[in-house]
């Protein structure tokens, strides 16, 4: 049996209608029934059952945590002691985590039950889940379509009702795009709100862990649980974590949107019409909606890919086949060991981004590309915060269109980079952003509405999301 929210789940547990053990067995059965979707790289039945027994005992004694009995999945770039983790790459195939990510420890301390690890784009690099060494995850809404990337497996695990919630990571939209494509909720918290310790890095100044859920209250609760300072992550803020449950707005709110986004020729006309309808409903309900100008939209993808590939080039240099990562069996000397190990271990998209990042960091090009992109990032952040000084929240479509078919051929492999056009602003600026379901589209598929607020203002983010969700 599935439950619409954690609150409903807890009511059932308290009433004796189910147990954590029963919840785990049901989840394992649903995972087996949906194995054709390729959601899980690996299930963790033994540890999940052991945790379920522990939580059942805590429920009996009245000592259970806020996520008691919540069955969750982890994106395959989050470390969990004694369990496999590979970032969906041959480079780390067969690797077992030696410690748990801070977010995983916080989930377990709150009595969540971890069911398994889900497929993602290799090293979180992709927008369609097709760069995984284990094959693409399929969208539960329509298996011929992508669930989005890079956290597509974690989104699909929730959308397919296998798990109550899951964790993903968002570097340029990797939580929000899959949430939109699968019709669920997903949030990227403020950079520094959630620890990155134990997360296999892609781009360290962008990566942020966040949850997927079937309702806004669950999303806020899990975000609150995983937030907070961490001595192992010096980029993680130690400011106090506020209560994030979305309270009803005690006054009319003000919303802003960018003309350049809504008038963009890439935006699906039906999604544009839905947005116009939402604006009219907000105004009818007494809220203010303001059109704003943002002249940097066309530069966002370039800024994002220059900076993230540079950071990826640095972060992935450690996978050399000597200290860590796949080691080729065919090398003849040290140079061939490096070349063959990295060529065999990394997929084509990861290789492409490492090469691009190495190029923009190289002598003679550093100032022209990386240096300029860093300055442009500051301009975008300043412009974003300036807009947010005028309104409570910025709103717009999460993606330009609904989910697209798996297996499409592209003569230009960078075409998929434009999938991030509406989502990269938030990580460039370091602000929180959430995607909530807004569909269905006339084609029957889900799509999402994105909301952004100021840094460390997740309570207002969830409050604004509640206003839009109730439309």
Secondary structure in CASP SS format (residue, H / E / C, confidence):
PFRMAT SS
TARGET T0000
AUTHOR 0000-0000-0000
METHOD secondary structure of the structure
MODEL  1
X C 1.00
X C 1.00
X C 1.00
X C 1.00
X C 1.00
X H 1.00
X H 1.00
X H 1.00
X H 1.00
X H 1.00
X H 1.00
X H 1.00
X H 1.00
X H 1.00
X C 1.00
X C 1.00
X C 1.00
X C 1.00
X C 1.00
X H 1.00
X H 1.00
X H 1.00
X H 1.00
X H 1.00
X H 1.00
X H 1.00
X H 1.00
X H 1.00
X H 1.00
X H 1.00
X H 1.00
X H 1.00
X H 1.00
X C 1.00
X H 1.00
X H 1.00
X H 1.00
X C 1.00
X C 1.00
X E 1.00
X E 1.00
X E 1.00
X E 1.00
X C 1.00
X H 1.00
X H 1.00
X H 1.00
X H 1.00
X H 1.00
X H 1.00
X H 1.00
X H 1.00
X H 1.00
X H 1.00
X H 1.00
X H 1.00
X H 1.00
X H 1.00
X H 1.00
X H 1.00
X H 1.00
X C 1.00
X C 1.00
X C 1.00
X C 1.00
X C 1.00
X C 1.00
X C 1.00
X C 1.00
X C 1.00
X E 1.00
X E 1.00
X E 1.00
X E 1.00
X E 1.00
X C 1.00
X C 1.00
X E 1.00
X C 1.00
X C 1.00
X C 1.00
X C 1.00
X C 1.00
X E 1.00
X C 1.00
X C 1.00
X C 1.00
X C 1.00
X C 1.00
X H 1.00
X H 1.00
X H 1.00
X C 1.00
X C 1.00
X C 1.00
X E 1.00
X C 1.00
X C 1.00
X C 1.00
X C 1.00
X C 1.00
X H 1.00
X H 1.00
X H 1.00
X H 1.00
X H 1.00
X H 1.00
X H 1.00
X H 1.00
X C 1.00
X C 1.00
X C 1.00
X E 1.00
X E 1.00
X E 1.00
X E 1.00
X E 1.00
X E 1.00
X C 1.00
X C 1.00
X C 1.00
X H 1.00
X H 1.00
X H 1.00
X C 1.00
X C 1.00
X C 1.00
X C 1.00
X C 1.00
X C 1.00
X C 1.00
X C 1.00
X C 1.00
X C 1.00
X C 1.00
X C 1.00
X C 1.00
X E 1.00
X C 1.00
X C 1.00
X C 1.00
X C 1.00
X C 1.00
X C 1.00
X E 1.00
X E 1.00
X C 1.00
X C 1.00
X C 1.00
X C 1.00
X C 1.00
X H 1.00
X H 1.00
X H 1.00
X H 1.00
X H 1.00
X H 1.00
X H 1.00
X H 1.00
X C 1.00
X C 1.00
X C 1.00
X C 1.00
X C 1.00
X E 1.00
X E 1.00
X E 1.00
X E 1.00
X E 1.00
X E 1.00
X C 1.00
X C 1.00
X C 1.00
X C 1.00
X C 1.00
X H 1.00
X H 1.00
X H 1.00
X H 1.00
X H 1.00
X H 1.00
X H 1.00
X C 1.00
X C 1.00
X E 1.00
X E 1.00
X E 1.00
X E 1.00
X C 1.00
X C 1.00
X C 1.00
X C 1.00
X C 1.00
X E 1.00
X C 1.00
X C 1.00
X C 1.00
X C 1.00
X E 1.00
X C 1.00
X C 1.00
X C 1.00
X C 1.00
X C 1.00
X C 1.00
X C 1.00
X C 1.00
X E 1.00
X E 1.00
X E 1.00
X E 1.00
X E 1.00
X E 1.00
X C 1.00
X C 1.00
X H 1.00
X H 1.00
X H 1.00
X H 1.00
X H 1.00
X H 1.00
X H 1.00
X H 1.00
X H 1.00
X H 1.00
X H 1.00
X E 1.00
X C 1.00
X C 1.00
X C 1.00
X C 1.00
X C 1.00
X C 1.00
X C 1.00
X C 1.00
X C 1.00
X C 1.00
X C 1.00
X C 1.00
X C 1.00
X C 1.00
X C 1.00
X C 1.00
X C 1.00
X C 1.00
X C 1.00
X C 1.00
X C 1.00
X C 1.00
X C 1.00
X C 1.00
X C 1.00
X C 1.00
X E 1.00
X E 1.00
X E 1.00
X E 1.00
X E 1.00
X H 1.00
X H 1.00
X H 1.00
X H 1.00
X C 1.00
X C 1.00
X C 1.00
X C 1.00
X C 1.00
X C 1.00
X H 1.00
X H 1.00
X H 1.00
X H 1.00
X H 1.00
X H 1.00
X H 1.00
X H 1.00
X H 1.00
X H 1.00
X H 1.00
X H 1.00
X H 1.00
X H 1.00
X H 1.00
X H 1.00
X C 1.00
X C 1.00
X C 1.00
X E 1.00
X E 1.00
X E 1.00
X E 1.00
X E 1.00
X C 1.00
X C 1.00
X C 1.00
X C 1.00
X H 1.00
X H 1.00
X H 1.00
X H 1.00
X H 1.00
X H 1.00
X H 1.00
X H 1.00
X H 1.00
X H 1.00
X H 1.00
X H 1.00
X H 1.00
X H 1.00
X H 1.00
X H 1.00
X H 1.00
X H 1.00
X H 1.00
X H 1.00
X H 1.00
X H 1.00
X C 1.00
X C 1.00
X C 1.00
X C 1.00
X C 1.00
X C 1.00
X C 1.00
X C 1.00
X C 1.00
X C 1.00
X C 1.00
X C 1.00
X C 1.00
X C 1.00
X C 1.00
X H 1.00
X H 1.00
X H 1.00
X H 1.00
X H 1.00
X H 1.00
X H 1.00
X H 1.00
X H 1.00
X H 1.00
X H 1.00
X H 1.00
X C 1.00
X C 1.00
X H 1.00
X H 1.00
X H 1.00
X H 1.00
X H 1.00
X H 1.00
X H 1.00
X H 1.00
X H 1.00
X H 1.00
X H 1.00
X H 1.00
X H 1.00
X H 1.00
X C 1.00
X C 1.00
X C 1.00
X C 1.00
X H 1.00
X H 1.00
X H 1.00
X H 1.00
X H 1.00
X H 1.00
X H 1.00
X H 1.00
X H 1.00
X H 1.00
X H 1.00
X H 1.00
X H 1.00
X H 1.00
X H 1.00
X H 1.00
X H 1.00
X H 1.00
X H 1.00
X H 1.00
X H 1.00
X H 1.00
X H 1.00
X C 1.00
X C 1.00
X C 1.00
X C 1.00
X E 1.00
X E 1.00
X E 1.00
X E 1.00
X E 1.00
X C 1.00
X C 1.00
X C 1.00
X C 1.00
X C 1.00
X C 1.00
X C 1.00
X E 1.00
X C 1.00
X C 1.00
X C 1.00
X C 1.00
X C 1.00
X C 1.00
X C 1.00
X H 1.00
X H 1.00
X H 1.00
X H 1.00
X H 1.00
X H 1.00
X H 1.00
X H 1.00
X C 1.00
X C 1.00
X C 1.00
X H 1.00
X H 1.00
X H 1.00
X H 1.00
X H 1.00
X H 1.00
X C 1.00
X C 1.00
X C 1.00
X E 1.00
X E 1.00
X E 1.00
X E 1.00
X E 1.00
X C 1.00
X C 1.00
X C 1.00
X C 1.00
X C 1.00
X C 1.00
X C 1.00
X C 1.00
X C 1.00
X C 1.00
X E 1.00
X E 1.00
X E 1.00
X E 1.00
X E 1.00
X C 1.00
X C 1.00
X C 1.00
X C 1.00
X C 1.00
X H 1.00
X H 1.00
X H 1.00
X H 1.00
X H 1.00
X H 1.00
X H 1.00
X H 1.00
X H 1.00
X H 1.00
X H 1.00
X H 1.00
X C 1.00
X C 1.00
END
